[in-house]
Amino acid sequence: MPIVTTDQPLTAARAAALIEQLRQTYPAITTRQIGVTAFGRPLTALAIGNGPRKVLYTAAHHANEWITGYILLKFAEDLADAFQKGGRIYDVPAKNILKYTTIHMVPMVDPD
C-alpha cells in the first residue's frame, strides 16, 4: 500500500508525517532539517543515493502549490521502493541511479 496518497491537500503537518513514514519505511532515505519558515515551521530535506553527482529537486514554492509537493514525495517513494526491491524506475535500475547520483529533495519550500 502506498504511503503517499493525494486524497487531501498537503499541509506542513501532513508533509512532515509523510516524510517520517517514508524515512521509517525506506532506510535509503535520510532526512534533515535545513531551516525554519517565518512562522516557525521546519523545512525538511530528504536525500537518497550516495553518488558523486548531486541533484536538488524542490516543490511547493508558493501558496496553493501544494500538489507539486505530492509529486516530489511520490517520486521519492517510487525511487526508494524500486531501490529496496532491486527494481527499475523509468526503465532504469534504481541501484544504478543511486550509485552515481545523490538526490536531495525539499518537498515544501514554503509550507506557510
C-alpha positions in Angstrom: 0.0 0.0 0.0 1.5 3.4 -1.0 2.4 5.9 1.7 1.9 9.0 -0.4 -1.7 9.5 -1.4 -3.2 12.6 -2.8 -6.7 12.5 -1.4 -6.4 15.7 0.6 -4.5 19.0 0.5 -0.8 18.8 1.5 -0.2 20.8 4.7 3.0 21.2 6.6 1.8 18.7 9.2 0.8 16.1 6.6 4.1 16.6 4.7 6.0 16.1 7.9 4.1 12.9 8.7 4.6 11.5 5.2 8.3 12.3 5.3 8.6 10.5 8.6 6.7 7.4 7.2 9.0 7.4 4.1 12.1 7.6 6.3 10.9 4.7 8.5 9.9 2.5 5.6 12.8 3.1 3.3 16.3 3.1 5.0 17.8 4.6 1.9 16.0 7.8 2.6 17.6 10.2 5.0 16.2 13.5 6.3 17.4 16.6 7.9 16.0 20.0 8.9 17.5 22.7 6.7 15.8 25.7 8.3 12.5 27.1 9.6 9.9 29.3 8.0 8.8 32.7 9.1 6.0 31.0 11.1 8.4 28.6 12.7 7.6 25.5 10.6 10.6 23.2 9.9 11.9 22.9 6.4 12.9 19.3 5.8 15.1 17.9 3.1 15.2 14.2 2.0 18.2 12.6 0.4 18.6 9.3 -1.3 21.6 7.8 -3.0 25.4 8.2 -2.4 26.7 9.1 -5.8 29.1 11.9 -6.7 26.5 13.7 -8.8 24.3 15.9 -6.6 20.8 16.9 -7.7 18.3 19.1 -5.9 14.6 19.0 -6.5 12.3 21.4 -4.8 8.5 21.9 -4.8 5.7 23.9 -3.3 7.4 27.3 -3.6 4.2 29.4 -3.3 0.8 29.3 -1.6 -1.7 26.9 -3.1 1.1 24.9 -5.0 0.9 22.0 -2.6 0.2 19.5 -5.4 3.8 19.8 -6.5 4.9 18.7 -3.1 3.0 15.5 -3.5 4.6 14.9 -6.9 8.0 15.1 -5.3 7.1 12.9 -2.3 5.6 10.3 -4.7 8.8 10.3 -6.7 10.9 9.8 -3.5 8.6 6.9 -2.6 8.7 5.3 -6.0 12.5 5.6 -6.3 13.1 4.3 -2.7 10.7 1.4 -3.3 12.4 0.4 -6.6 15.8 0.6 -5.0 14.7 -1.5 -2.0 13.2 -4.2 -4.2 16.0 -4.2 -6.8 13.6 -2.8 -9.4 13.6 -0.1 -12.0 12.2 3.4 -12.3 11.6 4.9 -15.7 13.1 1.8 -17.1 16.5 2.4 -15.4 17.7 0.2 -12.5 17.2 2.2 -9.3 20.5 1.0 -7.9 22.4 2.5 -10.9 20.7 5.8 -10.4 21.6 6.0 -6.7 25.1 4.6 -7.3 26.0 7.6 -9.4 23.7 10.3 -8.0 22.7 11.7 -4.7 19.2 13.2 -5.0 18.2 15.9 -2.5 14.5 16.9 -2.3 12.7 19.7 -0.5 9.0 18.9 -1.0 7.7 22.1 0.6 10.0 25.1 0.2 7.2 27.4 1.6 4.8 25.5 3.8 3.4 28.7 5.3 
